[in-house]
């Protein structure tokens, strides 16, 4: 049996906060945004778009590198677009995707001390 020692930490804990924290509503919104990134295919798609000439890629150029069908790739791109990471423009029958400037910064700034 393991004996647990209980100590009074009330006098030494509770370091004061030095900046604002997330509200419950902001945490829900951010969780939705982070869930969009929490998929290997979506991370690869973002990486491919970011590495593409001119910082944008046609959906037709994203299918083969990830090895998925066009409808599946389109679904992942829709999730990334709705989460605010990609912008979509239509040219003829094809959709082109580009990173939204600063979109990834929103996530990283949450964890940077000011």
VEXKEKOL-679678 format. One record per residue (C-alpha): residue in three letters; y, z, x. Coordinates in steps of 0.25 Angstrom, whole numbers, plus 5000, padded with zeros to 4 digits. Each point is the difference from the previous one (the first is absolute). Layout:
N
<ALA; <Y; Z; X>>
...
//
This chain:
114
<UNK; <5000; 5000; 5000>>
<UNK; <5014; 4996; 5005>>
<UNK; <5010; 5011; 4999>>
<UNK; <5014; 4995; 4996>>
<UNK; <5012; 5008; 5005>>
<UNK; <5012; 5000; 4990>>
<UNK; <5014; 5001; 5006>>
<UNK; <5013; 5002; 4994>>
<UNK; <5008; 4987; 5004>>
<UNK; <5011; 5002; 4990>>
<UNK; <5009; 5005; 5010>>
<UNK; <4998; 4988; 5010>>
<UNK; <4998; 4988; 4992>>
<UNK; <5009; 4991; 4991>>
<UNK; <5007; 4992; 5010>>
<UNK; <5013; 4995; 4993>>
<UNK; <5000; 4985; 4996>>
<UNK; <5010; 4992; 5008>>
<UNK; <5000; 4988; 4991>>
<UNK; <4997; 4996; 4985>>
<UNK; <4986; 4999; 4996>>
<UNK; <4994; 4990; 4990>>
<UNK; <5001; 5003; 4985>>
<UNK; <4988; 4998; 4992>>
<UNK; <5005; 4987; 4994>>
<UNK; <5003; 4995; 5014>>
<UNK; <4986; 5004; 5005>>
<UNK; <4993; 4993; 4989>>
<UNK; <5008; 4987; 5003>>
<UNK; <4997; 5001; 5015>>
<UNK; <4986; 5003; 4997>>
<UNK; <4999; 4987; 4992>>
<UNK; <5007; 4992; 5012>>
<UNK; <4991; 5006; 5010>>
<UNK; <4988; 4997; 4992>>
<UNK; <5004; 4985; 5001>>
<UNK; <4999; 5001; 5015>>
<UNK; <4987; 5008; 5000>>
<UNK; <4991; 4988; 5000>>
<UNK; <4995; 4992; 5012>>
<UNK; <5002; 4987; 4994>>
<UNK; <5014; 5003; 4996>>
<UNK; <5004; 5005; 5014>>
<UNK; <4994; 4987; 5006>>
<UNK; <5008; 4992; 4990>>
<UNK; <5013; 5007; 5004>>
<UNK; <4997; 4998; 5014>>
<UNK; <4997; 4985; 4998>>
<UNK; <5013; 4998; 4993>>
<UNK; <5008; 5008; 5010>>
<UNK; <4994; 4991; 5011>>
<UNK; <5002; 4987; 4993>>
<UNK; <5010; 4990; 5005>>
<UNK; <5014; 5003; 4993>>
<UNK; <4994; 5014; 4995>>
<UNK; <4994; 4993; 4987>>
<UNK; <4986; 4995; 4997>>
<UNK; <4995; 4991; 4988>>
<UNK; <4988; 5006; 4992>>
<UNK; <4992; 4988; 5004>>
<UNK; <5001; 5005; 5015>>
<UNK; <4996; 5014; 4997>>
<UNK; <4986; 4997; 4993>>
<UNK; <4992; 4995; 5012>>
<UNK; <5004; 5011; 5010>>
<UNK; <4996; 5012; 4991>>
<UNK; <4988; 4992; 4994>>
<UNK; <5002; 5003; 4986>>
<UNK; <5002; 4991; 4988>>
<UNK; <5014; 4995; 4995>>
<UNK; <5000; 5009; 4988>>
<UNK; <4996; 5013; 5008>>
<UNK; <5011; 4997; 5011>>
<UNK; <5010; 4997; 4989>>
<UNK; <4997; 5014; 4993>>
<UNK; <5002; 5007; 5014>>
<UNK; <5013; 4992; 5002>>
<UNK; <5005; 5004; 4986>>
<UNK; <4997; 5015; 5003>>
<UNK; <5008; 4999; 5013>>
<UNK; <5011; 4993; 4992>>
<UNK; <5001; 5010; 4989>>
<UNK; <5000; 5011; 5010>>
<UNK; <5012; 4994; 5007>>
<UNK; <4994; 4995; 5013>>
<UNK; <5000; 4985; 4998>>
<UNK; <5010; 4991; 4993>>
<UNK; <4994; 4987; 4993>>
<UNK; <5006; 4987; 4998>>
<UNK; <4994; 4988; 4994>>
<UNK; <5001; 4986; 5006>>
<UNK; <4993; 4989; 4991>>
<UNK; <4986; 5005; 4997>>
<UNK; <4999; 5010; 5012>>
<UNK; <5006; 5014; 5001>>
<UNK; <5006; 5005; 5013>>
<UNK; <5000; 5015; 5005>>
<UNK; <5010; 5006; 5009>>
<UNK; <5002; 5015; 5004>>
<UNK; <5011; 5007; 4993>>
<UNK; <5009; 5005; 5011>>
<UNK; <5000; 5015; 5002>>
<UNK; <4988; 5002; 4990>>
<UNK; <4991; 5006; 5010>>
<UNK; <5011; 5009; 5006>>
<UNK; <5000; 5007; 4986>>
<UNK; <4987; 5006; 5003>>
<UNK; <5002; 5003; 5015>>
<UNK; <5014; 5007; 4997>>
<UNK; <4993; 5010; 4991>>
<UNK; <4993; 5006; 5012>>
<UNK; <5012; 4999; 5010>>
<UNK; <5007; 5013; 5003>>
<UNK; <5015; 4998; 4998>>
//
